[in-house]
Amino acid sequence: MYRIVLGAAAVAFVILVSGAAAITGGVPDGSTHPEVGALLAPQAFSDGTWEECTGTLIAPRVFLTAAHCDEGLDRVKVTFDSNYVAPGTTYTGTWHADPAFSKANGDPHDLAVVVFGSDVPNITPAQLPKLGQLDSLAHGDAITPVGYGAQSVTMGKGGATFHYADIRYRTVGTVNAMTKTWLRASMNPSTGDGGTCYGDSGGPNFLGAGTGETDIVAATTITGDFVCRATNVDYRLDTPSARAFLGQYVSLP
């Protein structure tokens, strides 16, 4: 989701068209997922933080994120620091969003890549799924979301406040439902699930969890409920439309 706090009247709009944010119910990732990075905003937010969205290195020179994270810039910066403190270590690349991107609920084509001029050193890229690989997922199967988004939400008289640490976090959620385009996962803390929040948009949801976790990015975080407590909604990467865009930049499995 975007870093925006809106009133109740705008909640439905946010759920439909904005991306999801920070990891909730998780732990600091440390060096567990070095291939997961943050897309940096061109200037700090009012709270002094810089991460706007999350993404994943899927080839030595290709960083995958969400199209709705577009700042209107041709050249953008990415960091893979697990605990980012400006200026940190950054890599500058060229922004390419899927030209079919829209805010439609069907297939929004909400994908973008950042292409670097040289290989990102000392990081092994994550893998993409095979065509239709997620069709075999069942209700309750585990996924591992990773991201730099908000870690908690508090409610007050002025509405929701989202708290950011500029640290890469990970957690575990469980599959609720699948459509041809979307993977929907529980992030309900009452059932032990964690999930995503504002700032996690474009970030990976890896197949499996714990000792069963793989390096395959099943889907990218796009949206969810307004206060980041119910559902993590993710864009599948095993579909013909996702693969048609990604295949222009990487070799597909």
C-alpha positions in Angstrom: 0.0 0.0 0.0 1.0 3.6 -0.4 2.2 5.6 2.7 -1.2 7.4 3.0 -3.5 7.7 6.0 -7.0 8.3 4.9 -10.4 8.7 6.5 -13.1 6.0 6.5 -14.7 7.3 3.4 -11.6 6.6 1.4 -10.9 3.1 2.8 -12.7 1.2 -0.1 -10.7 3.1 -2.6 -7.4 2.2 -0.9 -8.3 -1.4 -0.8 -9.0 -1.5 -4.5 -6.1 0.4 -6.0 -3.2 0.9 -3.7 -0.4 -1.5 -2.7 0.2 -3.1 0.6 2.6 -1.9 3.2 4.8 -3.1 6.0 5.4 -6.6 7.4 3.2 -7.2 10.5 3.5 -10.0 13.0 7.1 -10.6 11.8 10.7 -10.4 12.8 13.8 -8.5 11.5 15.0 -10.4 8.5 18.7 -9.7 8.9 20.7 -11.5 6.2 18.0 -14.2 5.5 16.7 -12.6 2.3 19.6 -10.4 0.9 17.8 -10.5 -2.5 14.9 -8.4 -1.1 15.4 -4.7 -1.4 13.7 -1.4 -1.0 12.7 1.2 -3.7 13.7 4.5 -2.2 11.6 7.6 -2.4 13.3 10.7 -4.0 13.1 12.5 -0.6 12.4 11.4 3.0 8.8 11.1 4.2 7.7 13.3 7.1 8.8 10.7 9.6 12.3 10.7 8.1 12.0 7.3 6.5 12.9 6.6 2.8 11.6 3.2 1.7 8.6 3.6 -0.5 8.1 0.1 -1.8 9.8 -3.3 -1.6 11.0 -5.5 -4.4 13.2 -8.5 -5.3 16.3 -9.1 -7.4 15.2 -11.7 -9.9 18.3 -11.5 -12.2 21.7 -10.0 -11.6 20.6 -6.7 -13.1 16.8 -6.8 -12.7 14.8 -5.8 -9.6 11.1 -6.6 -9.6 8.5 -4.4 -7.8 5.0 -3.0 -8.4 4.0 -0.6 -11.1 1.9 1.5 -8.8 5.1 2.5 -7.0 5.9 4.8 -9.9 7.2 8.2 -8.9 7.3 9.5 -12.5 11.1 9.1 -12.6 13.0 7.3 -15.3 15.9 6.7 -12.9 15.3 5.3 -9.4 17.4 4.1 -6.5 17.2 0.7 -4.7 18.9 -0.5 -1.5 19.4 -4.0 -0.3 20.6 -2.9 3.2 18.6 -4.8 5.7 18.6 -1.8 8.0 18.7 1.3 5.8 20.2 4.5 7.1 20.7 7.2 4.5 22.7 7.3 2.4 23.5 3.6 2.8 24.4 1.4 -0.2 22.3 2.1 -3.2 22.0 1.1 -6.9 20.6 3.3 -9.6 18.6 1.8 -12.5 16.0 2.5 -15.1 12.3 2.2 -14.4 10.1 0.0 -16.7 6.5 -0.5 -15.8 4.1 -2.9 -17.6 2.5 -0.6 -20.2 -0.8 -2.4 -19.6 -0.9 -1.3 -15.9 -4.2 -0.1 -14.7 -6.1 0.1 -11.4 -8.7 -2.5 -12.6 -9.6 -5.3 -10.2 -9.4 -8.0 -12.8 -5.8 -8.2 -14.1 -4.1 -4.8 -13.3 -0.7 -5.8 -14.8 0.8 -4.2 -11.6 4.4 -5.1 -12.3 7.5 -3.0 -12.9 11.2 -3.7 -13.0 14.3 -1.6 -12.3 17.2 -2.5 -14.7 20.7 -1.7 -13.4 23.6 -1.0 -15.7 25.8 -3.7 -14.1 25.3 -6.8 -11.9 24.4 -6.3 -8.2 27.3 -7.9 -6.5 27.3 -10.7 -4.0 23.5 -11.3 -4.1 21.9 -14.5 -5.6 18.7 -13.6 -7.4 15.4 -15.2 -6.4 13.5 -17.5 -8.7 10.2 -17.0 -10.6 7.5 -19.7 -10.7 6.8 -21.9 -13.6 3.7 -21.3 -15.7 0.6 -22.3 -13.6 2.8 -23.4 -10.7 0.5 -21.8 -8.1 -2.5 -23.7 -9.3 -1.5 -26.5 -6.9 -1.6 -24.2 -3.8 -4.3 -25.1 -1.3 -6.0 -23.3 1.5 -3.7 -23.1 4.5 -0.5 -23.5 2.6 2.3 -21.3 4.0 3.9 -18.3 2.3 6.7 -16.0 3.5 6.2 -12.3 2.8 9.2 -10.0 3.1 9.4 -6.3 3.1 10.3 -2.9 4.5 6.8 -1.6 5.2 5.1 -0.6 8.5 5.5 -3.0 11.4 2.5 -1.9 13.4 -0.6 0.2 13.3 -2.2 2.2 16.1 -5.6 3.8 16.1 -6.3 7.2 17.6 -8.7 10.2 17.3 -7.0 11.3 14.1 -7.3 7.8 12.5 -4.6 5.2 11.8 -0.9 5.8 12.4 1.5 3.4 10.7 4.9 2.9 12.3 8.1 2.3 10.2 11.6 1.2 11.2 13.2 1.2 7.8 14.2 -2.4 8.5 13.6 -5.5 6.3 11.2 -7.8 8.0 9.8 -11.3 7.3 6.7 -13.2 8.5 4.5 -16.2 7.6 1.0 -16.1 6.3 -1.4 -18.8 4.9 -3.2 -19.0 1.6 -6.9 -18.2 1.9 -8.0 -18.2 -1.8 -6.7 -18.2 -5.3 -8.0 -16.6 -8.5 -6.5 -16.5 -12.0 -4.7 -13.3 -11.0 -4.5 -13.1 -7.3 -3.2 -15.0 -4.3 -5.1 -14.0 -1.1 -3.5 -14.8 2.2 -4.5 -14.6 5.8 -2.6 -12.2 8.0 -4.9 -12.5 10.9 -2.8 -12.3 14.1 -5.5 -14.2 16.1 -4.7 -17.3 14.0 -1.0 -16.8 14.2 -0.6 -15.3 10.7 1.5 -12.3 9.8 1.3 -10.2 6.6 2.0 -7.0 4.8 1.3 -3.3 5.2 2.0 0.1 3.6 5.6 0.0 2.2 5.6 -3.7 1.3 4.1 -3.2 -2.2 6.0 -5.0 -4.9 7.7 -7.2 -2.3 7.9 -11.0 -2.5 5.8 -13.7 -1.1 8.0 -16.8 -1.2 6.5 -20.3 -1.5 6.7 -22.2 1.8 7.9 -21.1 5.2 10.5 -22.1 7.8 12.5 -25.2 6.7 10.1 -25.6 3.8 10.6 -22.1 2.4 11.8 -21.9 -1.2 13.5 -19.1 -3.2 10.5 -18.9 -5.5 8.6 -15.7 -5.5 5.0 -16.9 -5.9 3.4 -13.4 -6.0 4.2 -9.7 -5.3 2.4 -7.8 -2.6 -0.2 -5.3 -4.0 -2.9 -4.5 -1.5 -4.9 -5.5 1.5 -7.2 -4.2 4.2 -6.7 -0.6 5.4 -5.3 -1.4 8.9 -3.2 -4.4 7.8 -4.8 -7.1 9.9 -6.9 -9.3 7.7 -5.8 -10.1 4.1 -2.7 -9.8 2.1 -3.6 -9.6 -1.6 -0.8 -10.6 -4.0 -0.3 -10.6 -7.8 0.5 -14.0 -9.2 3.7 -14.3 -11.2 2.9 -17.6 -12.8 0.2 -16.3 -15.2 0.6 -15.7 -18.9 0.2 -11.9 -18.5 2.8 -11.6 -15.8 5.3 -13.9 -17.7 4.7 -11.9 -20.9 6.0 -8.8 -19.2 8.8 -10.4 -17.2 10.0 -12.4 -20.1 11.2 -9.2 -21.7 13.8 -8.8 -19.0 14.7 -12.2 -17.6 14.8 -15.9 -18.6 11.6 -17.7 -17.5 11.5 -21.1 -15.9 
